[in-house]
Amino acid sequence: MLLLFALSNSVFADTVSDKEKDALIKIYQATNGRDWKIKWDLTSSVSTWFGVEINNGQVVGLNLADNNLKGELPSAIGDLRHLQTLALFNNEIKGNLPESVYEIPNLKILLLNNNKFSGSLSHKIENFNSLVNLSLFDNNFEGEIPKELQNLQNLSEMNLSYNKFKGSVSKKLTLLDALNMTMLDENGNPFLLDVTEEKDITNITVN
């Protein structure tokens, strides 16, 4: 009986919902999974898939950095509702960031640097109440940096360098208590840092 109980618990811990599994498969297919450096065996348990972190039957982390992902992220990525870490840096992902990404409520780490993302950032970025690290540098993002970033009270590191952003940065963003590092250099012109209140901004770079 004890052995049966232990086995049933192990199986349960290894299981994710059909919706989350389907979302992962759609990501695999949309980013040319057959050519990834480390591929997934879709016939095996999700827990064996490279870069997928599962906790209590929920996908809480997806780390596919430097894994030869090519293509566009599908909207199904938003079905990974329990993600806390999304690390896809050093790939060749292109296109807009799906609107569904902004609906992931507990995302803490978003690392998309060194890709080919384009388009603008949505004002829905304010939904990332738990976000600590935002790294989008070396992409083709454009438009203005959303002022809603100033509402992310837990944001500690932000790197938006080497994109095509333009406009100004709200002084409220630079005054966030938790913000320790902000990189904004090599963006479009004009690009101004609007700071009129006292704060040590030696860690903020703009060009």
VEXKENU-790442 format. One record per atom (N, C-alpha, C): atom name; x, y, z; residue in one letter. Coordinates in steps of 0.2 Angstrom, whole numbers. Layout:
REM residues N
+------+-------+-------+-------+-----+
| atom |     X |     Y |     Z | res |
+------+-------+-------+-------+-----+
|   CA |     X |     Y |     Z |   A |
...
+------+-------+-------+-------+-----+
This chain:
REM residues 207
+------+-------+-------+-------+-----+
| atom |     X |     Y |     Z | res |
+------+-------+-------+-------+-----+
|    N |     4 |    -6 |     0 |   M |
|   CA |     0 |     0 |     0 |   M |
|    C |     4 |     6 |     0 |   M |
|    N |    10 |     6 |     4 |   L |
|   CA |    14 |    12 |     5 |   L |
|    C |    17 |    13 |    -2 |   L |
|    N |    20 |     7 |    -5 |   L |
|   CA |    23 |     8 |   -12 |   L |
|    C |    18 |    11 |   -17 |   L |
|    N |    12 |     8 |   -17 |   L |
|   CA |     7 |    11 |   -22 |   L |
|    C |     6 |    18 |   -21 |   L |
|    N |     5 |    20 |   -14 |   F |
|   CA |     4 |    27 |   -13 |   F |
|    C |    10 |    32 |   -15 |   F |
|    N |    16 |    29 |   -14 |   A |
|   CA |    22 |    33 |   -16 |   A |
|    C |    22 |    33 |   -24 |   A |
|    N |    21 |    28 |   -27 |   L |
|   CA |    21 |    28 |   -35 |   L |
|    C |    15 |    33 |   -37 |   L |
|    N |     9 |    33 |   -34 |   S |
|   CA |     4 |    37 |   -37 |   S |
|    C |     6 |    45 |   -36 |   S |
|    N |     9 |    46 |   -30 |   N |
|   CA |    12 |    53 |   -29 |   N |
|    C |    17 |    55 |   -34 |   N |
|    N |    21 |    50 |   -36 |   S |
|   CA |    26 |    52 |   -41 |   S |
|    C |    23 |    53 |   -47 |   S |
|    N |    19 |    49 |   -49 |   V |
|   CA |    15 |    50 |   -56 |   V |
|    C |    12 |    57 |   -56 |   V |
|    N |     8 |    59 |   -50 |   F |
|   CA |     5 |    65 |   -50 |   F |
|    C |     9 |    71 |   -51 |   F |
|    N |    15 |    71 |   -47 |   A |
|   CA |    20 |    76 |   -47 |   A |
|    C |    23 |    77 |   -54 |   A |
|    N |    23 |    72 |   -58 |   D |
|   CA |    26 |    72 |   -65 |   D |
|    C |    21 |    74 |   -70 |   D |
|    N |    15 |    75 |   -68 |   T |
|   CA |     9 |    77 |   -73 |   T |
|    C |     8 |    84 |   -73 |   T |
|    N |     7 |    87 |   -79 |   V |
|   CA |     5 |    94 |   -80 |   V |
|    C |    -2 |    94 |   -84 |   V |
|    N |    -6 |    99 |   -83 |   S |
|   CA |   -12 |    99 |   -87 |   S |
|    C |   -11 |    98 |   -94 |   S |
|    N |   -17 |    96 |   -97 |   D |
|   CA |   -17 |    95 |  -105 |   D |
|    C |   -16 |   102 |  -108 |   D |
|    N |   -18 |   107 |  -105 |   K |
|   CA |   -18 |   114 |  -108 |   K |
|    C |   -11 |   116 |  -108 |   K |
|    N |    -7 |   115 |  -102 |   E |
|   CA |     0 |   117 |  -102 |   E |
|    C |     4 |   113 |  -107 |   E |
|    N |     3 |   106 |  -107 |   K |
|   CA |     7 |   102 |  -111 |   K |
|    C |     6 |   104 |  -119 |   K |
|    N |     0 |   105 |  -120 |   D |
|   CA |    -2 |   107 |  -127 |   D |
|    C |     2 |   114 |  -129 |   D |
|    N |     2 |   119 |  -124 |   A |
|   CA |     5 |   125 |  -125 |   A |
|    C |    13 |   124 |  -126 |   A |
|    N |    16 |   119 |  -123 |   L |
|   CA |    23 |   118 |  -124 |   L |
|    C |    24 |   115 |  -131 |   L |
|    N |    20 |   110 |  -133 |   I |
|   CA |    20 |   107 |  -139 |   I |
|    C |    20 |   113 |  -145 |   I |
|    N |    15 |   117 |  -144 |   K |
|   CA |    14 |   123 |  -149 |   K |
|    C |    21 |   127 |  -149 |   K |
|    N |    24 |   128 |  -144 |   I |
|   CA |    30 |   132 |  -144 |   I |
|    C |    35 |   128 |  -147 |   I |
|    N |    36 |   122 |  -146 |   Y |
|   CA |    41 |   117 |  -149 |   Y |
|    C |    40 |   118 |  -157 |   Y |
|    N |    34 |   117 |  -159 |   Q |
|   CA |    32 |   117 |  -166 |   Q |
|    C |    33 |   123 |  -169 |   Q |
|    N |    32 |   129 |  -166 |   A |
|   CA |    32 |   136 |  -169 |   A |
|    C |    39 |   138 |  -169 |   A |
|    N |    44 |   135 |  -165 |   T |
|   CA |    51 |   137 |  -165 |   T |
|    C |    55 |   132 |  -168 |   T |
|    N |    53 |   128 |  -173 |   N |
|   CA |    57 |   123 |  -176 |   N |
|    C |    60 |   118 |  -172 |   N |
|    N |    56 |   115 |  -167 |   G |
|   CA |    59 |   111 |  -162 |   G |
|    C |    64 |   105 |  -165 |   G |
|    N |    62 |   103 |  -171 |   R |
|   CA |    66 |    98 |  -174 |   R |
|    C |    73 |    99 |  -175 |   R |
|    N |    75 |   106 |  -175 |   D |
|   CA |    82 |   108 |  -176 |   D |
|    C |    85 |   111 |  -170 |   D |
|    N |    81 |   111 |  -164 |   W |
|   CA |    84 |   113 |  -158 |   W |
|    C |    91 |   110 |  -156 |   W |
|    N |    95 |   113 |  -153 |   K |
|   CA |   101 |   109 |  -150 |   K |
|    C |    99 |   103 |  -146 |   K |
|    N |    95 |   105 |  -141 |   I |
|   CA |    93 |    99 |  -137 |   I |
|    C |    85 |    99 |  -138 |   I |
|    N |    83 |    93 |  -141 |   K |
|   CA |    76 |    92 |  -143 |   K |
|    C |    72 |    89 |  -137 |   K |
|    N |    65 |    90 |  -138 |   W |
|   CA |    61 |    86 |  -134 |   W |
|    C |    58 |    80 |  -137 |   W |
|    N |    58 |    75 |  -133 |   D |
|   CA |    55 |    68 |  -135 |   D |
|    C |    47 |    69 |  -133 |   D |
|    N |    43 |    71 |  -138 |   L |
|   CA |    36 |    72 |  -136 |   L |
|    C |    32 |    66 |  -134 |   L |
|    N |    35 |    60 |  -135 |   T |
|   CA |    32 |    54 |  -132 |   T |
|    C |    34 |    53 |  -125 |   T |
|    N |    38 |    56 |  -122 |   S |
|   CA |    41 |    55 |  -116 |   S |
|    C |    37 |    60 |  -111 |   S |
|    N |    38 |    59 |  -104 |   S |
|   CA |    35 |    63 |   -99 |   S |
|    C |    37 |    71 |  -100 |   S |
|    N |    33 |    75 |   -99 |   V |
|   CA |    35 |    82 |   -99 |   V |
|    C |    41 |    84 |   -94 |   V |
|    N |    41 |    80 |   -89 |   S |
|   CA |    46 |    81 |   -84 |   S |
|    C |    53 |    80 |   -87 |   S |
|    N |    54 |    76 |   -92 |   T |
|   CA |    60 |    75 |   -95 |   T |
|    C |    62 |    80 |  -101 |   T |
|    N |    58 |    84 |  -102 |   W |
|   CA |    59 |    89 |  -108 |   W |
|    C |    64 |    94 |  -105 |   W |
|    N |    69 |    95 |  -109 |   F |
|   CA |    74 |   100 |  -107 |   F |
|    C |    72 |   107 |  -106 |   F |
|    N |    74 |   110 |  -101 |   G |
|   CA |    72 |   117 |   -99 |   G |
|    C |    65 |   118 |   -96 |   G |
|    N |    61 |   113 |   -95 |   V |
|   CA |    55 |   114 |   -92 |   V |
|    C |    55 |   112 |   -85 |   V |
|    N |    53 |   117 |   -81 |   E |
|   CA |    53 |   116 |   -73 |   E |
|    C |    46 |   115 |   -71 |   E |
|    N |    45 |   110 |   -67 |   I |
|   CA |    38 |   108 |   -65 |   I |
|    C |    38 |   108 |   -57 |   I |
|    N |    33 |   111 |   -54 |   N |
|   CA |    32 |   111 |   -47 |   N |
|    C |    25 |   110 |   -46 |   N |
|    N |    24 |   105 |   -42 |   N |
|   CA |    17 |   103 |   -40 |   N |
|    C |    12 |   102 |   -46 |   N |
|    N |    15 |    99 |   -51 |   G |
|   CA |    11 |    98 |   -57 |   G |
|    C |     9 |   104 |   -62 |   G |
|    N |    13 |   109 |   -60 |   Q |
|   CA |    13 |   116 |   -64 |   Q |
|    C |    19 |   118 |   -67 |   Q |
|    N |    19 |   120 |   -73 |   V |
|   CA |    25 |   123 |   -77 |   V |
|    C |    27 |   129 |   -74 |   V |
|    N |    32 |   130 |   -70 |   V |
|   CA |    34 |   136 |   -67 |   V |
|    C |    40 |   139 |   -70 |   V |
|    N |    44 |   136 |   -74 |   G |
|   CA |    50 |   138 |   -78 |   G |
|    C |    51 |   136 |   -85 |   G |
|    N |    53 |   140 |   -89 |   L |
|   CA |    54 |   138 |   -96 |   L |
|    C |    61 |   141 |   -98 |   L |
|    N |    66 |   137 |   -98 |   N |
|   CA |    73 |   140 |  -100 |   N |
|    C |    76 |   136 |  -106 |   N |
|    N |    75 |   140 |  -112 |   L |
|   CA |    77 |   137 |  -118 |   L |
|    C |    83 |   141 |  -121 |   L |
|    N |    87 |   145 |  -117 |   A |
|   CA |    92 |   149 |  -119 |   A |
|    C |    97 |   146 |  -124 |   A |
|    N |    99 |   149 |  -129 |   D |
|   CA |   104 |   147 |  -133 |   D |
|    C |   103 |   140 |  -136 |   D |
|    N |    97 |   139 |  -138 |   N |
|   CA |    95 |   132 |  -140 |   N |
|    C |    92 |   132 |  -148 |   N |
|    N |    94 |   137 |  -152 |   N |
|   CA |    92 |   137 |  -159 |   N |
|    C |    85 |   137 |  -160 |   N |
|    N |    81 |   141 |  -156 |   L |
|   CA |    74 |   142 |  -157 |   L |
|    C |    74 |   147 |  -163 |   L |
|    N |    70 |   146 |  -168 |   K |
|   CA |    68 |   150 |  -174 |   K |
|    C |    61 |   150 |  -175 |   K |
|    N |    59 |   156 |  -177 |   G |
|   CA |    51 |   157 |  -178 |   G |
|    C |    48 |   162 |  -174 |   G |
|    N |    42 |   162 |  -173 |   E |
|   CA |    38 |   166 |  -169 |   E |
|    C |    35 |   163 |  -163 |   E |
|    N |    35 |   166 |  -157 |   L |
|   CA |    31 |   163 |  -151 |   L |
|    C |    24 |   163 |  -153 |   L |
|    N |    21 |   157 |  -151 |   P |
|   CA |    13 |   157 |  -152 |   P |
|    C |    10 |   160 |  -146 |   P |
|    N |     3 |   162 |  -148 |   S |
|   CA |    -1 |   165 |  -142 |   S |
|    C |    -2 |   160 |  -137 |   S |
|    N |    -1 |   153 |  -138 |   A |
|   CA |    -2 |   148 |  -133 |   A |
|    C |     3 |   149 |  -127 |   A |
|    N |     8 |   152 |  -128 |   I |
|   CA |    13 |   153 |  -122 |   I |
|    C |     9 |   156 |  -116 |   I |
|    N |     4 |   160 |  -117 |   G |
|   CA |     0 |   163 |  -112 |   G |
|    C |    -4 |   158 |  -108 |   G |
|    N |    -4 |   151 |  -110 |   D |
|   CA |    -8 |   146 |  -107 |   D |
|    C |    -3 |   143 |  -101 |   D |
|    N |     3 |   145 |  -101 |   L |
|   CA |     8 |   143 |   -96 |   L |
|    C |     7 |   148 |   -90 |   L |
|    N |     1 |   148 |   -87 |   R |
|   CA |    -1 |   153 |   -82 |   R |
|    C |     3 |   153 |   -76 |   R |
|    N |     7 |   148 |   -74 |   H |
|   CA |    10 |   147 |   -68 |   H |
|    C |    18 |   149 |   -69 |   H |
|    N |    20 |   151 |   -75 |   L |
|   CA |    27 |   153 |   -76 |   L |
|    C |    29 |   158 |   -71 |   L |
|    N |    35 |   157 |   -69 |   Q |
|   CA |    39 |   162 |   -65 |   Q |
|    C |    45 |   164 |   -68 |   Q |
|    N |    48 |   160 |   -72 |   T |
|   CA |    54 |   161 |   -76 |   T |
|    C |    53 |   160 |   -84 |   T |
|    N |    54 |   164 |   -88 |   L |
|   CA |    54 |   163 |   -95 |   L |
|    C |    61 |   166 |   -98 |   L |
|    N |    65 |   161 |  -100 |   A |
|   CA |    72 |   163 |  -102 |   A |
|    C |    73 |   160 |  -109 |   A |
|    N |    73 |   164 |  -114 |   L |
|   CA |    73 |   162 |  -121 |   L |
|    C |    79 |   166 |  -125 |   L |
|    N |    84 |   168 |  -121 |   F |
|   CA |    89 |   173 |  -124 |   F |
|    C |    94 |   168 |  -128 |   F |
|    N |    97 |   172 |  -133 |   N |
|   CA |   102 |   169 |  -137 |   N |
|    C |    99 |   164 |  -142 |   N |
|    N |    93 |   166 |  -145 |   N |
|   CA |    90 |   162 |  -150 |   N |
|    C |    89 |   167 |  -156 |   N |
|    N |    84 |   164 |  -161 |   E |
|   CA |    83 |   168 |  -167 |   E |
|    C |    75 |   169 |  -167 |   E |
|    N |    72 |   171 |  -162 |   I |
|   CA |    65 |   171 |  -162 |   I |
|    C |    63 |   178 |  -164 |   I |
|    N |    58 |   179 |  -169 |   K |
|   CA |    56 |   185 |  -172 |   K |
|    C |    49 |   187 |  -171 |   K |
|    N |    47 |   192 |  -173 |   G |
|   CA |    40 |   194 |  -173 |   G |
|    C |    38 |   198 |  -166 |   G |
|    N |    32 |   199 |  -165 |   N |
|   CA |    30 |   203 |  -159 |   N |
|    C |    29 |   198 |  -153 |   N |
|    N |    30 |   201 |  -147 |   L |
|   CA |    29 |   197 |  -141 |   L |
|    C |    21 |   196 |  -141 |   L |
|    N |    19 |   190 |  -140 |   P |
|   CA |    12 |   189 |  -140 |   P |
|    C |     8 |   193 |  -134 |   P |
|    N |     3 |   195 |  -136 |   E |
|   CA |    -1 |   199 |  -130 |   E |
|    C |    -3 |   194 |  -124 |   E |
|    N |    -3 |   188 |  -126 |   S |
|   CA |    -5 |   183 |  -120 |   S |
|    C |     1 |   182 |  -115 |   S |
|    N |     7 |   184 |  -117 |   V |
|   CA |    12 |   184 |  -112 |   V |
|    C |    11 |   189 |  -106 |   V |
|    N |     8 |   194 |  -108 |   Y |
|   CA |     6 |   199 |  -103 |   Y |
|    C |     1 |   197 |   -98 |   Y |
|    N |    -2 |   191 |   -99 |   E |
|   CA |    -7 |   189 |   -95 |   E |
|    C |    -5 |   183 |   -90 |   E |
|    N |     2 |   182 |   -90 |   I |
|   CA |     5 |   177 |   -85 |   I |
|    C |     6 |   181 |   -79 |   I |
|    N |     2 |   180 |   -74 |   P |
|   CA |     2 |   184 |   -68 |   P |
|    C |     8 |   184 |   -63 |   P |
|    N |    12 |   178 |   -63 |   N |
|   CA |    17 |   178 |   -58 |   N |
|    C |    24 |   178 |   -60 |   N |
|    N |    25 |   180 |   -67 |   L |
|   CA |    31 |   180 |   -70 |   L |
|    C |    36 |   185 |   -66 |   L |
|    N |    42 |   182 |   -64 |   K |
|   CA |    47 |   186 |   -60 |   K |
|    C |    53 |   187 |   -65 |   K |
|    N |    55 |   183 |   -69 |   I |
|   CA |    61 |   184 |   -73 |   I |
|    C |    59 |   183 |   -81 |   I |
|    N |    60 |   188 |   -85 |   L |
|   CA |    59 |   188 |   -92 |   L |
|    C |    65 |   190 |   -96 |   L |
|    N |    68 |   185 |   -99 |   L |
|   CA |    75 |   186 |  -102 |   L |
|    C |    74 |   184 |  -109 |   L |
|    N |    73 |   189 |  -114 |   L |
|   CA |    72 |   188 |  -121 |   L |
|    C |    78 |   191 |  -125 |   L |
|    N |    83 |   193 |  -122 |   N |
|   CA |    88 |   197 |  -125 |   N |
|    C |    92 |   192 |  -131 |   N |
|    N |    95 |   196 |  -136 |   N |
|   CA |    98 |   192 |  -141 |   N |
|    C |    94 |   188 |  -145 |   N |
|    N |    88 |   191 |  -148 |   N |
|   CA |    84 |   188 |  -152 |   N |
|    C |    82 |   193 |  -158 |   N |
|    N |    77 |   192 |  -161 |   K |
|   CA |    75 |   196 |  -167 |   K |
|    C |    68 |   199 |  -166 |   K |
|    N |    66 |   199 |  -159 |   F |
|   CA |    59 |   202 |  -158 |   F |
|    C |    58 |   209 |  -161 |   F |
|    N |    52 |   211 |  -163 |   S |
|   CA |    51 |   217 |  -166 |   S |
|    C |    44 |   220 |  -163 |   S |
|    N |    42 |   225 |  -165 |   G |
|   CA |    35 |   228 |  -163 |   G |
|    C |    36 |   232 |  -156 |   G |
|    N |    31 |   234 |  -153 |   S |
|   CA |    31 |   238 |  -147 |   S |
|    C |    29 |   234 |  -141 |   S |
|    N |    31 |   237 |  -135 |   L |
|   CA |    29 |   233 |  -129 |   L |
|    C |    22 |   236 |  -127 |   L |
|    N |    18 |   231 |  -125 |   S |
|   CA |    11 |   233 |  -123 |   S |
|    C |    11 |   237 |  -117 |   S |
|    N |     6 |   241 |  -116 |   H |
|   CA |     5 |   244 |  -109 |   H |
|    C |     3 |   239 |  -104 |   H |
|    N |     1 |   233 |  -106 |   K |
|   CA |    -1 |   228 |  -102 |   K |
|    C |     5 |   225 |   -98 |   K |
|    N |    11 |   228 |   -99 |   I |
|   CA |    16 |   226 |   -95 |   I |
|    C |    16 |   227 |   -88 |   I |
|    N |    11 |   232 |   -86 |   E |
|   CA |    10 |   233 |   -79 |   E |
|    C |     7 |   227 |   -76 |   E |
|    N |     5 |   222 |   -79 |   N |
|   CA |     2 |   216 |   -76 |   N |
|    C |     7 |   212 |   -73 |   N |
|    N |    14 |   213 |   -74 |   F |
|   CA |    19 |   210 |   -72 |   F |
|    C |    21 |   212 |   -65 |   F |
|    N |    16 |   212 |   -60 |   N |
|   CA |    17 |   214 |   -53 |   N |
|    C |    23 |   211 |   -49 |   N |
|    N |    25 |   205 |   -51 |   S |
|   CA |    30 |   201 |   -48 |   S |
|    C |    37 |   202 |   -51 |   S |
|    N |    37 |   205 |   -57 |   L |
|   CA |    43 |   205 |   -61 |   L |
|    C |    49 |   208 |   -58 |   L |
|    N |    55 |   204 |   -58 |   V |
|   CA |    61 |   207 |   -54 |   V |
|    C |    66 |   208 |   -60 |   V |
|    N |    67 |   204 |   -65 |   N |
|   CA |    72 |   205 |   -70 |   N |
|    C |    69 |   205 |   -77 |   N |
|    N |    70 |   211 |   -80 |   L |
|   CA |    67 |   212 |   -87 |   L |
|    C |    73 |   213 |   -92 |   L |
|    N |    75 |   208 |   -96 |   S |
|   CA |    81 |   209 |  -101 |   S |
|    C |    78 |   208 |  -108 |   S |
|    N |    78 |   213 |  -112 |   L |
|   CA |    76 |   213 |  -119 |   L |
|    C |    81 |   216 |  -124 |   L |
|    N |    87 |   217 |  -121 |   F |
|   CA |    92 |   220 |  -125 |   F |
|    C |    94 |   216 |  -132 |   F |
|    N |    96 |   220 |  -137 |   D |
|   CA |    98 |   217 |  -143 |   D |
|    C |    93 |   213 |  -147 |   D |
|    N |    87 |   217 |  -148 |   N |
|   CA |    82 |   215 |  -152 |   N |
|    C |    80 |   221 |  -157 |   N |
|    N |    74 |   221 |  -159 |   N |
|   CA |    72 |   226 |  -164 |   N |
|    C |    65 |   229 |  -161 |   N |
|    N |    64 |   229 |  -154 |   F |
|   CA |    58 |   232 |  -152 |   F |
|    C |    59 |   240 |  -153 |   F |
|    N |    53 |   243 |  -154 |   E |
|   CA |    52 |   250 |  -156 |   E |
|    C |    47 |   253 |  -152 |   E |
|    N |    46 |   260 |  -154 |   G |
|   CA |    40 |   263 |  -150 |   G |
|    C |    43 |   266 |  -144 |   G |
|    N |    38 |   269 |  -140 |   E |
|   CA |    40 |   271 |  -133 |   E |
|    C |    40 |   266 |  -128 |   E |
|    N |    45 |   267 |  -123 |   I |
|   CA |    45 |   263 |  -117 |   I |
|    C |    39 |   264 |  -113 |   I |
|    N |    34 |   259 |  -112 |   P |
|   CA |    28 |   260 |  -108 |   P |
|    C |    29 |   263 |  -102 |   P |
|    N |    26 |   268 |  -100 |   K |
|   CA |    26 |   272 |   -94 |   K |
|    C |    24 |   267 |   -88 |   K |
|    N |    20 |   262 |   -90 |   E |
|   CA |    17 |   258 |   -85 |   E |
|    C |    23 |   254 |   -81 |   E |
|    N |    29 |   254 |   -84 |   L |
|   CA |    34 |   250 |   -81 |   L |
|    C |    36 |   253 |   -74 |   L |
|    N |    34 |   260 |   -73 |   Q |
|   CA |    35 |   263 |   -67 |   Q |
|    C |    31 |   260 |   -61 |   Q |
|    N |    26 |   256 |   -63 |   N |
|   CA |    21 |   253 |   -58 |   N |
|    C |    24 |   246 |   -55 |   N |
|    N |    30 |   244 |   -58 |   L |
|   CA |    32 |   238 |   -56 |   L |
|    C |    37 |   238 |   -50 |   L |
|    N |    34 |   238 |   -44 |   Q |
|   CA |    38 |   240 |   -38 |   Q |
|    C |    43 |   235 |   -36 |   Q |
|    N |    43 |   229 |   -39 |   N |
|   CA |    48 |   224 |   -38 |   N |
|    C |    54 |   223 |   -43 |   N |
|    N |    53 |   228 |   -48 |   L |
|   CA |    58 |   227 |   -53 |   L |
|    C |    65 |   229 |   -51 |   L |
|    N |    70 |   225 |   -51 |   S |
|   CA |    77 |   226 |   -49 |   S |
|    C |    82 |   227 |   -55 |   S |
|    N |    81 |   224 |   -60 |   E |
|   CA |    86 |   225 |   -66 |   E |
|    C |    82 |   225 |   -72 |   E |
|    N |    84 |   230 |   -76 |   M |
|   CA |    80 |   231 |   -83 |   M |
|    C |    85 |   233 |   -88 |   M |
|    N |    86 |   229 |   -94 |   N |
|   CA |    90 |   231 |   -99 |   N |
|    C |    87 |   231 |  -105 |   N |
|    N |    86 |   237 |  -108 |   L |
|   CA |    82 |   238 |  -115 |   L |
|    C |    87 |   240 |  -120 |   L |
|    N |    93 |   240 |  -119 |   S |
|   CA |    98 |   242 |  -124 |   S |
|    C |    98 |   239 |  -131 |   S |
|    N |   101 |   242 |  -136 |   Y |
|   CA |   101 |   240 |  -142 |   Y |
|    C |    95 |   238 |  -145 |   Y |
|    N |    90 |   242 |  -145 |   N |
|   CA |    83 |   241 |  -148 |   N |
|    C |    82 |   248 |  -152 |   N |
|    N |    76 |   249 |  -154 |   K |
|   CA |    74 |   255 |  -157 |   K |
|    C |    69 |   259 |  -154 |   K |
|    N |    69 |   259 |  -147 |   F |
|   CA |    65 |   263 |  -143 |   F |
|    C |    66 |   270 |  -144 |   F |
|    N |    61 |   275 |  -143 |   K |
|   CA |    62 |   282 |  -143 |   K |
|    C |    58 |   285 |  -138 |   K |
|    N |    59 |   292 |  -137 |   G |
|   CA |    55 |   295 |  -133 |   G |
|    C |    58 |   297 |  -126 |   G |
|    N |    55 |   297 |  -121 |   S |
|   CA |    58 |   298 |  -114 |   S |
|    C |    56 |   293 |  -109 |   S |
|    N |    60 |   293 |  -104 |   V |
|   CA |    59 |   288 |   -98 |   V |
|    C |    56 |   292 |   -92 |   V |
|    N |    51 |   290 |   -90 |   S |
|   CA |    48 |   293 |   -84 |   S |
|    C |    52 |   293 |   -78 |   S |
|    N |    53 |   299 |   -75 |   K |
|   CA |    57 |   299 |   -69 |   K |
|    C |    54 |   295 |   -63 |   K |
|    N |    48 |   293 |   -63 |   K |
|   CA |    45 |   288 |   -58 |   K |
|    C |    48 |   281 |   -59 |   K |
|    N |    50 |   280 |   -65 |   L |
|   CA |    53 |   273 |   -67 |   L |
|    C |    60 |   273 |   -63 |   L |
|    N |    64 |   278 |   -64 |   T |
|   CA |    71 |   279 |   -62 |   T |
|    C |    71 |   279 |   -54 |   T |
|    N |    65 |   281 |   -51 |   L |
|   CA |    65 |   282 |   -44 |   L |
|    C |    62 |   275 |   -40 |   L |
|    N |    61 |   270 |   -44 |   L |
|   CA |    59 |   264 |   -41 |   L |
|    C |    64 |   262 |   -36 |   L |
|    N |    61 |   260 |   -30 |   D |
|   CA |    66 |   258 |   -24 |   D |
|    C |    70 |   252 |   -25 |   D |
|    N |    67 |   247 |   -29 |   A |
|   CA |    70 |   241 |   -30 |   A |
|    C |    75 |   241 |   -36 |   A |
|    N |    74 |   246 |   -40 |   L |
|   CA |    78 |   246 |   -46 |   L |
|    C |    86 |   247 |   -45 |   L |
|    N |    90 |   242 |   -46 |   N |
|   CA |    97 |   243 |   -45 |   N |
|    C |   101 |   244 |   -52 |   N |
|    N |    98 |   242 |   -57 |   M |
|   CA |   102 |   242 |   -64 |   M |
|    C |    97 |   244 |   -69 |   M |
|    N |    98 |   249 |   -73 |   T |
|   CA |    94 |   250 |   -79 |   T |
|    C |    99 |   252 |   -85 |   T |
|    N |    98 |   248 |   -90 |   M |
|   CA |   102 |   250 |   -96 |   M |
|    C |    97 |   251 |  -102 |   M |
|    N |    99 |   257 |  -105 |   L |
|   CA |    94 |   260 |  -110 |   L |
|    C |    98 |   263 |  -116 |   L |
|    N |   105 |   261 |  -116 |   D |
|   CA |   109 |   264 |  -121 |   D |
|    C |   108 |   261 |  -128 |   D |
|    N |   110 |   265 |  -133 |   E |
|   CA |   109 |   262 |  -140 |   E |
|    C |   102 |   261 |  -142 |   E |
|    N |    98 |   266 |  -142 |   N |
|   CA |    91 |   266 |  -144 |   N |
|    C |    90 |   272 |  -149 |   N |
|    N |    84 |   273 |  -151 |   G |
|   CA |    82 |   278 |  -156 |   G |
|    C |    83 |   285 |  -153 |   G |
|    N |    83 |   290 |  -157 |   N |
|   CA |    83 |   297 |  -155 |   N |
|    C |    77 |   300 |  -157 |   N |
|    N |    75 |   305 |  -153 |   P |
|   CA |    78 |   307 |  -147 |   P |
|    C |    76 |   302 |  -141 |   P |
|    N |    80 |   301 |  -137 |   F |
|   CA |    79 |   297 |  -131 |   F |
|    C |    82 |   300 |  -125 |   F |
|    N |    77 |   302 |  -121 |   L |
|   CA |    79 |   307 |  -115 |   L |
|    C |    78 |   303 |  -108 |   L |
|    N |    82 |   305 |  -103 |   L |
|   CA |    80 |   302 |   -97 |   L |
|    C |    78 |   308 |   -93 |   L |
|    N |    71 |   308 |   -91 |   D |
|   CA |    68 |   313 |   -88 |   D |
|    C |    68 |   312 |   -80 |   D |
|    N |    73 |   315 |   -77 |   V |
|   CA |    74 |   314 |   -70 |   V |
|    C |    75 |   321 |   -67 |   V |
|    N |    70 |   323 |   -62 |   T |
|   CA |    71 |   330 |   -59 |   T |
|    C |    71 |   329 |   -51 |   T |
|    N |    71 |   323 |   -49 |   E |
|   CA |    71 |   322 |   -42 |   E |
|    C |    77 |   318 |   -40 |   E |
|    N |    79 |   319 |   -34 |   E |
|   CA |    86 |   316 |   -31 |   E |
|    C |    85 |   309 |   -31 |   E |
|    N |    90 |   306 |   -34 |   K |
|   CA |    91 |   298 |   -34 |   K |
|    C |    98 |   297 |   -37 |   K |
|    N |   101 |   292 |   -34 |   D |
|   CA |   108 |   290 |   -37 |   D |
|    C |   107 |   286 |   -43 |   D |
|    N |   108 |   289 |   -49 |   I |
|   CA |   107 |   285 |   -55 |   I |
|    C |   113 |   284 |   -59 |   I |
|    N |   118 |   283 |   -55 |   T |
|   CA |   125 |   281 |   -58 |   T |
|    C |   124 |   274 |   -61 |   T |
|    N |   119 |   270 |   -60 |   N |
|   CA |   118 |   263 |   -63 |   N |
|    C |   114 |   264 |   -69 |   N |
|    N |   112 |   269 |   -71 |   I |
|   CA |   107 |   270 |   -77 |   I |
|    C |   111 |   273 |   -83 |   I |
|    N |   111 |   270 |   -88 |   T |
|   CA |   115 |   272 |   -94 |   T |
|    C |   110 |   273 |  -100 |   T |
|    N |   111 |   279 |  -103 |   V |
|   CA |   107 |   281 |  -109 |   V |
|    C |   111 |   283 |  -114 |   V |
|    N |   110 |   282 |  -120 |   N |
|   CA |   114 |   285 |  -126 |   N |
|    C |   109 |   286 |  -132 |   N |
+------+-------+-------+-------+-----+
